[in-house]
């Protein structure tokens, strides 16, 4: 084992079922942390092959443009079955655990919020199991090829085990968050990243009408950002929930809003 294998390879790993989900849920946070010099990776679990509009390859091209806008250090796409994310499937858990062991994140966050779509509901459960099993050296799943964004960093080799500091998930509407990121400075970049997914969010000729390309969908995303921002006393916020809690040995440098 290399001496650096005990050091994190990234600060935040965002795990999402489909391309565009990380941008919807945490686009502002990704850009905020990237601007702070943090290393942020995104892993998309599926290729979105069941999507109503655009091919998987078209969506991946859009994801590359959005990744550059947000300043991601890297982005990987697995080929788990779209529509059938299953946290009880040993192979699916193993694929995610291997990515955690490769990227060695301090924090893992799932996006978007776990509502409506079955993959959105199951992704936090899959990530939770993978995070736990990633620290068990006796369990070594077989890896498989992944698709990498060409504009990002290469994947590190996996380590035998990795322990994540905390697992978080995007906070659903009308619930109480555990923390809010002030993403006011990164909100314009989030909007620009979402605009990269014209196949999903724009009602173009030849595309079918869907819930997410309805004119009010992006307005809903903005309202959510403003709602969490008001809660935190800022203009725009992105909210997260976690089952763990921070342990301090001093007052944090960041102000505590109330």
Buried (B, 14 or more C-beta within 10 A) or exposed (E): EEEEBEEBBBBBBBBBBBBBBBBBBBBBBBBBBBEEEBBBBBBBBBBBEEBBBBEBEBBBBBBBBBBBBBBBBBBBBBBBBBBEBBBEBEEBBBBBBBBBBBBBBBBBBBBBBBEEBEBBBBBBBBBBBBBBBBBEEEBBBEBEEBBBBEEBBEBBEBBEBBEBEBBBBBBBEEEEBBBBBBBBBBBEBBBBBBBBBBBBBEEEEEBEEBEBBEEEBBEEBEEBBBBBBEBBEBBBBBBBBBEEEEEEEEEEEEEEEE
